[in-house]
Amino acid sequence: MTHPDAIVVGAGPNGLAAAIRLAERGKRVVVYEANEAIGGGSRSAEITLPGFLHDTCSAIHPLGIGSPFFKTLPLAKYGLEWIQPSAPLAHVWDDGTAVMLERNIDATARALGPDGAMWKRIFGPLTARWDALAPMILGPLLRFPRSPFLLGYFGAWAIWSAEFFARRFFRQEKTRGLFAGLAAHSFLSLQEPLTASFGMVLGLSAHAVGWPLPRGGSQKIADALARHLNALGGEIITNARVEHLDALPQAKAYMLDVTPKQMLSIAGDRLEGRYKKQLESFRYGPGVFKLDYALDGPVPWKAKETLRAGTVHIGPTLDDLVASERATWQGRVSDAPFVLIVQSSLFDETRAPHGKQTLWAYCHVPNGWTQDMTATVENQIERFAPGFKQRILARAVSGPAELQARNANYIGGDINGGVQDFFQLFGRPVWRYDPYSTPDRALYICSSSTPPGGGVHGMCGFHAANAALGRAWG
């Protein structure tokens, strides 16, 4: 494209979403991607043995199927098919049982016994209003909400720390552990204010839209977005790393699907003064240590019902989870860390040869962590699934350095694009009414370092594109 209207740097879900939104409005768009494959955090590859397809980052997508923007796109036409596991989540326990988070809120409540009524009280009204709530929590928070009373009801629960929330509202240790595991997706200490909001959103999404996986791997999300963009006239150029804006053709708007660290480098002297200093002070959070396995059969969980779940949390208790997440902020890793597991091939036969299985697992580690966590993670899994180690045919190990080499946005292994505590949840990447814009009217940031943050939902790109449409072409 000789004279594009807009250039997008980065072909992750947010970059592609921004490009699609601009193309929908008649803009000529070119996307530059540094890697050979598009997708960013939504990629899949055979990284262990032939025939075993692994998601190299994201695997389960409640915010993908629940994204207000993705819902408007004909992604099924381009090959995206969602698979809903029988249960979204199993939280396993040492006694050989598992607490199941079911799609049906009544079924979940029944399994929680004395805590069931409180679970329904918290999640029931908000689940019924998910379609109204989702656009507000998946967008910039420094705006007056469309439904202030609905958002206020959500906020009354969400404002607390996950530890306080679990102890205050639930009586049983297993319910407390279940909620703390949901909140631990925040990568924050569970004693931080607002960490309950992460548990709320994930619990709500499980009941409202499920925790699905894409048939054929997470790459299918990016591929469908790219095909739709091509149909709208957009162009994607791969193997084209952008080091500086001066190397790009002239355009009305530049959309950068990068974190503040790369943005400062790419923008050069186009950003200066107070805004530049704010970006320089942007904080990155803990990283992940990720393992992908080729297995000769399903994980031999003590709790057989765990095989119904797409996602498995190993904590197990509230105290264990609090200690594990606090440790990463103290520069260390717990001896029994919180481990997140996805068993995609149980529900998607395209992921592994017949009779074999894949497994996706990671634990949280301090940013830039260099120690090998393989034995620690495998010991945690073996604790709840005796015989697991004997089923391993091959493994692929990805520490923070390997993850960052694969995706430059994962600074120090931080897959969320920066800390999402109070200051960087509302002021992301800076405290600004329009967080996607910069002092340069042609330059915008559309990565997960903007609201609403991490996850494959495209909403950062969607909102950034709207900001550009109103400002660059306003």
N, C-alpha and C positions, 0 to 999 in steps of 0.2 A: 504494500500500500504506500504510494508515493507521498501523499499529503494527508496523514491521519488527523482526525479531530482530537483524539485522545490516545495516550499511550499508557498501558498498564505494565508495571514491572512485577513479575511474579505470577505464575499460573497455578497458584493454590486455589482452594474453593473461594476465598474472599476476592482474590484478583479476578478470577473468572466471573464471579457474581457482579463485580463492579463493571467489567467489560460488557456483560450481557445487559445490565441495566442501561448503560450508555447507548449500546447498540439498539435497544428497544426504542430509544428516543431519537433514533435516526443518526447517531454519531458514528463516524468511521473510526474503528478501534483496532489497534495492534497490541498484542500481548507479547512481552519478551520473557522467556523462561530460561534460567541459567542451566538447568539440568536437561538431560536427554528426554526424560519423561515428565509430563505435566502432573499436577496433583498436589504437590506440597505435602501436607499432612494426610492426604487421601490417596495413598499409593499402595500397590500390591506387587509382589514379585516372588519368584521362586528363589529363596535365599538359603534353603537348607539342602533339600534333595529334589531331583526332578519330579514333577507332578504334585509337589506340596506348595500351595499358594498361600503366602503370608501377607498380612497387612503390616506395612513397615512402620506405621504410626497408629492412626485412628482405626478402630475396628467396629465399635458399636455406636449407633447414631440416633439417639433420641431427639437431638436438636436438628438433625438432618431431615428426618421425616416430619418434625414439628416446626420447621423453619417457615415463617410466614412468606418469605420470598420464594423459596424453593417450591412451595405449594402452587405458586402461580405459573411455574414453568413446566413444559411438556417433557419432563425428564424420562418418563416411562417410554415415550416414543423413541428415545435414543438409547434404550437398553437398560435403564435402571429399574431393578426389581427388588423390592424390600422383602426380607424374610423375617418373620416374627418368631423367635424361639418360644417354646411352650411357656416359659417363665422368664421375665427379664433378668432376675438376679437370685442367686443363692448366697447366703452368708453362712459359712461353715463353722462348726463348733467342735471342741475337743471331745465332747461326749458322743460323737458320731451322728449328730443331727445337723440339719441345716434350716435356717429361717428363710422362707421363700417370699420374695416380693413378686406378687402376681399382677397380671394386667388388671384383673378384677379387684376393685378395692374391697368389696365384701369378702372375697376369698382371703385376701391378705389380712383383713381385720379378724376373721375367724381364727386364722393360724396364730395371731398374736395374743389370743386369749384375753386376759384382763386389760391389756393395752389396746385392744381392737377398737373400742368405742372412741378413745382419744385419737387414734390414727384416723378414723373416719371423720372426726370433728375437725381435725387439722386439714386433711387432704381432700375431703369430699367436696366442700363448696368451691374450692379452687380448681379441682379437676373438672368440674362441670363448666367452669368459665375459662378453660385453657385458651380457647381461640381469642378471647378478649385480653387475657393476661399476657400471653406470649409476646405480642408486639411491644408491650411496654417493658418487659424485662429483657428483651433481646434488642435493645436500642439504647441510645444515649439517655442517661439517667438525669441529666441536668435540664430536663424539659418538663413542662406541665403535663401530667398524664391525661389520657383521654377518659379514663375511668378512675378518678382519684380514690373513690371509696374502695374499689376492688384492689387497687395497688396498696392502699393503706391496710387492708385486711391481710394481704400477703406480707407486708412489711412488719406488721405487729408480731408475726411469728419469726420472720426472717432476720430480724435485727440482732438476735441473741447469738452468743457463741454456741457452737454445736455441743460442747460439753454441758453448758448450763441447760440448753434446750432438752438434751437427752435425759438429764437427771431430773429436771423440773416436771416434764410432761409424761415421762414413761416410768413405769414401776419395775418392769422386768428387764434383767440384764441383757437378754437376747434382743429385745426391741431397741434398747439403747445402743447396742453394738450395730444393729442393722442401720439405724439412722446415722451413727457416727461414720460408718463406712461410706455412706452416700456423701456426707459432708467432706470426707477426706479427699474427694476429687478436687477440692479447692487448692490443694498443695499448701495450705496454711496450717499453722498451729490451730488445733480445734478449740483452743481457749481464746481465739481472736473473735471480736465482735463481727457479726454478719456471716460467720461460717455456717450458721444454720440455714442461710439462704441457699447455699449450694445443695444441701440435703433436701431442702424443700423443692427446688427446681427438678432435681433428678427423681425424687419420689413422685412428684406431680406428673412428670413426663412419662414415667412408667405406666401410670394408670390412664393417662389421657391419650397417648400416642404409641406407647410401647418403646422398647429398646431394640430396634431391628438392626440387621446387618444386610449389606447388599449382596445379592447373588453374584458370585464371581469375584468378590473382593471389593474393598473400598475404592480401588481405582475406577470402578464403574461410575462412581459419583462424578469424579473429575472428567471422565470420558464423555458422560452424558452432557455435562455443562459445556464442554468444548465443542461437541457436535452441535448443540443448540446455538452457541456463539457463531460457529461457522455458517449455520443456516441464516443467521441474521446479518451476515456479511463481514463478521469479524475475522481477524487473522491472528494466528499464534505462531511465534518463531521460537523454537527450542534451541538448546546449546548456545544461548546468547546472554551471557552474563553482563549486566549493566554495572559498570564501575562508576560512571558519572553521567549526570544529565546532559552534559555538553556533547556526549557521544550519540545522543538520540536525535531523531528528526524533530523539527519544530512541530509543536502541537498546542492546542488550546488548554489542555489539562494533562497532567501527569499523575497517575494513580500508583502509589508505591505499596505493594503488598509485602512490606518488610517491617522490621522492628526499628525503634528509634536509633539504635546503634548503626545499622546500615543506612538509615535515612540520612543521618548526619554526614556520612561518608559520601553517599551518592549526590546529595544536594550541594555539598561544598559551601561556597560563600553565599548561596541563595538563602540560607537560613542564618540569622545572626541575632544578637541581642538577647533579650529575656527569653524568647521562645527557644532559642538554641540552648541556653543554660538549663531550661526546664527539661528538654530532651536529654541532655547530658546527665541529669540526675535521675532519669528513669531507672527503676530497679527491676532486676530479673530475679526470678524465684528458684526454688529447688528444681533439680533435674530428675530424670528417670534413668533407671538401668533396666534395659529391655531384653527379653529372651524370647526367641521364636523356636518352637520345637516341631520336629517331625516325630510322630509317635506310631508305634505298631498296634495301637488300640486306644480306646477311651481311657481317660484318667480314672483309676480305680478308687473313686471317692468312697470313704466310709459311709457317707450319707448318699444313698443311691439316687435320691430325688434331685441331687445336684446336677445330674445329667439332663434334667429338663431345662436348665438355665443357660442362657447365652453368656452371661457374665457371672463370675464368682469372686466374692471378696473373702480374703483371709485376713482376719484381724487378731482374735475374734472379738474380745471384750472392749468396752468403752475405754477402760484404763489402758489396754494394750494399744489402741488406736491413738489415744492422746499422747502416749509416750513415744510411739513411732513417729508421728508427725512433728512433735516437738523436737525430736532428735535431729531431724534434717535442718532445722533452724539453728541448731547448736553446733553444726559442722560435723555431725557424726550420723551413723545409721544404727538403728536398734538391732539387737541380735535376733529379734523376731519381728521383722518389719511388716507393715501392711502390704499385701501383695494383691494386685488386680489381675484377673485371669479372664480370657475370652476363649471359648471353645466353639469356634465358628463352624468347623467341619461336621459337628454333630447335626447341624441343621442345613448345611449347604454342601452337597455332595461334590461340587466342583473344586473344593479346596484341597482334596487329598485323594490318593488312589484308594480303590475299594478296600475296605477293612482297615485302613489306616486313618490317622487323625492329625490335625495340626493343633497347636496350642500357642497362645499369645499371653505373655506375662510380663509384668514390670513391678518394680518397687520404686519409691521415692528416695532420692539421694540428694545431698547438698549440691548446689550448683558447681559444675566443673569437677565433680567427684571422679577419681581415677582408679579406685580400688575395684577389684573383681567381686561382684556380688552373686555370681552364679551359684556357688555352694549354699549361700545363705537363702536364696530364693528357693532352690530345689529342696532344701531341708524343710522349709515352711510348707511347701506343697506335699512333701512326703509325710509330714506330720498329720495331714488330714486325708491323705490318699496313699496308704502304705503300698509299695510296689511301683509307684510312679517312676522312679529312676530306672527300673528295669525295662520300661516301655520306650525309653528315649532312643531313637534311631540316629538323630542328628540335632544339633542346636546351632542357632545363629545368635551371637552375643553383640549387643549394642549398648555401650556406655555413653555418657554425655558427649564425649569427643566424637564418637562415630555418628551419633544422631545429628550433631551440628554439621559434620562434614556432609551428611546426606541432605540436610535442610538448613541453610544458613540462618533461618529464623529461630532455630532452637539454640539460643545462646546458652552455653554451659549445660545443655540438656533440658532447658526449660521449654516444654512443649506448649505452654499457655501464652507465650508472648509477653511475659512479665508478671510480676506479683499482682494479685487481685485482692489486696486488702482494702480497707476503707478508702485510703487516699488514692489508690490506683484502680479502684472500681468506679468511683465517681469522676476522678481526674485521670482519664486514660486516653492518650499518653500524657496529657497536661490538663490542668483545670481550664476548660474553655467551653463556652456554650456550644460551639460547633467543633467537636474534638477531631474531626476528620480534616478540617482545613488547616492551613498554615498562614503565616503573614504573606506568603507569596500566593497570589490569587490563582496561579496555574498549578500549584503543587498540593497534593493531598496524600494522606496516609490511610490505607484501607486494610491493614493487617489485623491480627488478633490482639495487637497492642492498643486497639481502639475498642469502644463498646460494641457488642457485649462481651468481648474477650474470646477465650479459647473455645474450640469446638468446630465441627464441620456443619455450618449453618448458612454461611454466606452473608450474614446480616451486616458484618463490618463493611464488606464491599458494597452491599446494597445502599447502606446509609451514606457511605463516602461518595458514591456515584450521585446520589441525590444532592449532596452538598455541592459537588462540582457543577451539576446541572443548574443549581440556583445561583451559583457565584461566578463560575467561569463563563457561563452563557447567560447569566441573569441580566 
